[in-house]
Amino acid sequence: MTLTPLVHWAQRHEEIFLRVELTDAQVSTLTWLLLALLFRGKHGSKLKIELIFNMICVLHLAQGYGAKGLHEYEFSLEFLFPVKPQVHKSTQRQVNLTVQKERRGWWERLTLQERRPVFLTPDFDRWLDESDAEMEIWEKVRINNRFISLKTAFLFMYNLVQFLGFSWIFVNMTVRLFIFGRDSLYDTFHTMSDIMFFCQILASVEVLNAAFGVVRTALIPTFIQVIGRNFILFIILGSLEEMHHRPVVFFVFYLWSTIEIFRYPFYMLGCCNTEWKTLTWLRYTVWIPLYPLGVLAEAVAVIQSIPIFDETRLFRIPLPKVIGTSVSFSYVLHVYLIFMFLGLFINFRHLYKQRKKRFRTKKRKAN
Ligand SMILES: CCCCCCCCCCCCC[C@@H](O)CC(=O)SCCNC(=O)CCNC(=O)[C@H](O)C(C)(C)COP(=O)(O)OP(=O)(O)OC[C@H]1O[C@@H](n2cnc3c(N)ncnc32)[C@H](O)[C@@H]1OP(=O)(O)O
């Protein structure tokens, strides 16, 4: 004989919770045979729970320990209003079901029939009345808002620090250029490298932000950008003293900082839900000449460093004894030069798309 298990229920504005009092529940032999015939054995021993017409929840014949001990149990319930087609099921000790309401709201009862079925009881562990459920939502909203404000405060501070760092570099270099003229090109590294090291190490945060979805930005372009710059700064310029006095350092630093003095304040305004049209235009336009020039300056730095790496034998790569002793790091740099232009292509395309997206949305809003 088939019995009906005890079903506990509770609701929130958006979902319904059902807890079926059935432990060690498995699909019954009969249902298993039926399913095996239908699906040719391609199903496990998982319980079969179905939603028919988004209204009727059915638990097909299941074997388990219920109120009357080990038996076969089944039930069906017709909901008061339609629900969404997916049932979230978890079977720990008992069978727990979560069903999303199709329309948000509070139901006066669970079932279409007015009289409560005898096997249905409130789940007092989860039971809330309408106003308590409302309070629960507000609490969630409050926590969510607090998280958003923390995130915004963090991003604002991050962008502010980067803006100050890059502005310091940009203004200093410009003033030095006016005062010392061409001479200033030769000591950029000594005067600016500390702040540049700081800003570029900090920029690694942007890769984490992209990876963990803190901001809506693409991971690969951000990764290329941060790794690419740090490679130039720490490996090519930082590790070779012979490079420190080269004018190419000036061009690399100047091109990097020129874009950042527009990009970071643009993000800062974004954190305050504000926009300054001129700044937006500059952020999404200035990169067009600056990016290829930046890559060109970086490529010149790499090319200039190749003979130095060969001479100083720095970072030579050891090889297995059978092949030889070691190879010069300059081989890596030749490969890197190819990657650079690949990186330029990927990021240029990304920035172009971002620009189009930004100005298209703007135009649509204006219409
Ligand atoms: C296996 C190893 C392989 C290694 C390969 C190495 C290859 C190396 C090639 C390297 C070439 C690099 C050359 C480069 O260094 C040269 C230069 O930089 S020259 C100077 C010119 N440069 C630039 O213009 C690039 C500047 N950088 C960028 O624009 C970004 O870093 C980039 C990732 C390229 C693009 O940015 P993003 O995708 O974030 O675009 P958006 O600005 O439109 O932002 C998208 C949304 O995210 C929000 N966001 C992003 N960051 C923040 C933040 N910090 N704070 C708050 N919000 C942020 C932003 O507001 C957008 O949101 P919404 O759409 O809602 O407005």
The ligand as an ORCA input file, in Angstrom:
! r2SCAN-3c Opt
* xyz 0 1
  C      51.449     34.441    -20.514
  C      51.870     35.834    -20.325
  C      51.529     36.643    -21.508
  C      52.016     38.010    -21.317
  C      51.764     38.773    -22.531
  C      52.241     40.121    -22.353
  C      51.902     40.934    -23.536
  C      52.170     42.311    -23.208
  C      51.500     43.291    -24.100
  C      51.288     44.497    -23.304
  C      50.926     45.697    -24.050
  C      50.625     46.724    -22.975
  C      51.046     48.037    -23.407
  C      50.641     49.109    -22.419
  O      51.353     48.921    -21.226
  C      50.965     50.413    -22.981
  C      50.179     51.504    -22.348
  O      49.511     51.415    -21.376
  S      50.314     52.964    -23.174
  C      49.148     54.052    -22.438
  C      47.741     53.832    -22.964
  N      47.162     52.733    -22.267
  C      45.845     52.567    -22.109
  O      45.056     53.343    -22.558
  C      45.392     51.382    -21.331
  C      44.876     51.759    -19.987
  N      44.299     50.599    -19.342
  C      43.025     50.245    -19.465
  O      42.196     50.911    -20.083
  C      42.587     48.987    -18.752
  O      43.614     48.539    -17.993
  C      42.038     47.890    -19.712
  C      42.024     46.555    -19.040
  C      42.930     47.796    -20.934
  C      40.599     48.219    -20.107
  O      39.808     48.577    -19.055
  P      38.357     48.003    -18.701
  O      38.021     46.744    -19.363
  O      38.261     48.005    -17.222
  O      37.396     49.060    -19.373
  P      36.488     50.182    -18.743
  O      37.313     51.303    -18.263
  O      35.451     50.516    -19.764
  O      35.787     49.506    -17.459
  C      34.775     48.517    -17.564
  C      33.827     48.632    -16.365
  O      34.507     48.346    -15.165
  C      34.492     49.472    -14.286
  N      35.800     49.580    -13.651
  C      36.955     49.089    -14.153
  N      37.955     49.372    -13.306
  C      37.419     50.028    -12.264
  C      37.948     50.596    -11.073
  N      39.265     50.530    -10.795
  N      37.096     51.213    -10.235
  C      35.768     51.310    -10.492
  N      35.214     50.790    -11.606
  C      36.030     50.161    -12.489
  C      34.220     50.661    -15.181
  O      33.623     51.729    -14.504
  C      33.289     50.043    -16.195
  O      31.997     49.914    -15.605
  P      30.689     50.428    -16.369
  O      30.689     49.720    -17.697
  O      29.585     50.061    -15.459
  O      30.873     51.905    -16.504
*
